[in-house]
Amino acid sequence: MFIRTFAVVCALVAAGGAGLAADERSDARAQVEFGIEVCRSGLWQEAIYRWERAVEIDRSYAAAWNNLGIAYEHEGMFDKARDAYERALDLEPNNMMIQQNYDLFREINDRINELDP
């Protein structure tokens, strides 16, 4: 799971927030990039902090929401993961990477719930 997770996180660094000032977009992107760096070191809580900061700066940053979904899922925060993935998809409904992450999350989460209702 880590390999899939990490590859997707790295692939989703994208600029977001067309309506934001350049400084804010840059700050949000820097938070996402730093989150990826600490994630590579296994520091998932720090990555979550950085990606949460990115979405505070830019609520329309779909890649940051997706990264949060991955991190929350990794850390067992499944309700937060679902919310983050859904927010990312609301922002970019045609983003196949986000859709794939959400579909995999739902498939795994639904199986777990079936085994342990």
C-alpha positions as CSV (number, residue, x, y, z in Angstrom):
1,M,0.0,0.0,0.0
2,F,2.8,2.4,0.8
3,I,4.2,2.2,-2.8
4,R,0.8,3.0,-4.3
5,T,0.3,5.7,-1.8
6,F,3.6,7.3,-2.2
7,A,3.6,7.2,-6.0
8,V,0.2,8.8,-6.1
9,V,1.2,11.5,-3.7
10,C,4.3,12.4,-5.7
11,A,2.3,12.4,-8.9
12,L,-0.3,14.9,-7.7
13,V,1.7,18.0,-7.0
14,A,-0.2,20.5,-9.1
15,A,-1.0,24.2,-8.9
16,G,-4.4,25.0,-7.5
17,G,-6.6,27.9,-6.8
18,A,-7.0,30.1,-9.9
19,G,-8.6,32.9,-7.8
20,L,-5.7,33.1,-5.3
21,A,-2.9,35.6,-5.3
22,A,0.4,34.2,-6.6
23,D,1.9,34.3,-3.1
24,E,-0.9,32.2,-1.6
25,R,-0.7,29.6,-4.5
26,S,3.0,29.5,-4.0
27,D,2.6,29.0,-0.2
28,A,0.0,26.2,-0.7
29,R,2.3,24.5,-3.2
30,A,5.3,24.7,-0.9
31,Q,3.3,23.1,1.9
32,V,2.3,20.2,-0.5
33,E,5.8,19.7,-1.7
34,F,7.2,19.7,1.9
35,G,4.5,17.3,2.8
36,I,5.7,14.9,0.1
37,E,9.2,15.2,1.3
38,V,8.3,14.3,4.9
39,C,6.0,11.6,3.7
40,R,9.0,10.0,1.9
41,S,10.7,9.8,5.3
42,G,7.6,8.1,6.8
43,L,6.5,11.2,8.8
44,W,2.8,10.9,8.0
45,Q,1.6,13.2,10.8
46,E,3.9,16.0,9.6
47,A,2.7,15.4,6.1
48,I,-0.9,15.6,7.3
49,Y,-0.1,18.9,9.0
50,R,1.5,20.3,5.8
51,W,-1.4,19.2,3.6
52,E,-4.0,20.5,6.1
53,R,-2.1,23.8,6.0
54,A,-2.2,23.8,2.2
55,V,-6.0,23.4,2.1
56,E,-6.4,26.2,4.7
57,I,-4.5,28.4,2.3
58,D,-6.3,27.2,-0.8
59,R,-9.6,25.4,-0.2
60,S,-9.7,24.6,-4.0
61,Y,-6.4,22.7,-4.1
62,A,-7.6,19.2,-5.2
63,A,-4.2,17.6,-5.1
64,A,-3.7,18.6,-1.5
65,W,-7.2,17.2,-0.6
66,N,-6.2,13.9,-2.4
67,N,-3.0,13.8,-0.5
68,L,-4.9,14.3,2.7
69,G,-7.2,11.4,1.8
70,I,-4.2,9.1,1.2
71,A,-2.5,10.2,4.5
72,Y,-5.7,9.9,6.6
73,E,-6.3,6.5,5.1
74,H,-2.7,5.4,5.9
75,E,-3.2,6.6,9.5
76,G,-6.5,4.9,9.9
77,M,-8.6,8.0,9.9
78,F,-11.2,6.6,7.5
79,D,-14.0,9.1,7.9
80,K,-11.5,12.0,7.3
81,A,-10.1,10.1,4.3
82,R,-13.5,9.7,2.8
83,D,-14.3,13.4,3.3
84,A,-10.9,14.5,1.8
85,Y,-11.3,12.3,-1.3
86,E,-14.8,13.5,-1.8
87,R,-13.7,17.1,-1.6
88,A,-10.9,16.4,-4.1
89,L,-13.4,14.9,-6.5
90,D,-15.9,17.7,-6.0
91,L,-13.1,20.1,-7.1
92,E,-11.8,17.9,-10.0
93,P,-14.5,15.4,-10.9
94,N,-12.6,14.3,-14.1
95,N,-9.3,13.6,-12.4
96,M,-8.8,9.9,-12.9
97,M,-6.0,9.6,-10.3
98,I,-8.1,11.0,-7.6
99,Q,-11.0,8.8,-8.7
100,Q,-8.8,5.8,-8.7
101,N,-7.6,6.6,-5.1
102,Y,-11.1,7.0,-3.9
103,D,-12.3,3.8,-5.6
104,L,-9.5,1.8,-4.0
105,F,-10.2,3.4,-0.7
106,R,-13.9,2.6,-0.9
107,E,-13.2,-1.0,-2.0
108,I,-10.8,-1.7,0.8
109,N,-12.9,0.2,3.4
110,D,-16.1,-1.6,2.4
111,R,-14.4,-5.0,2.7
112,I,-13.2,-4.2,6.1
113,N,-16.6,-3.0,7.2
114,E,-18.2,-6.2,5.8
115,L,-15.8,-8.3,7.9
116,D,-16.2,-6.2,11.1
117,P,-19.6,-4.4,11.0
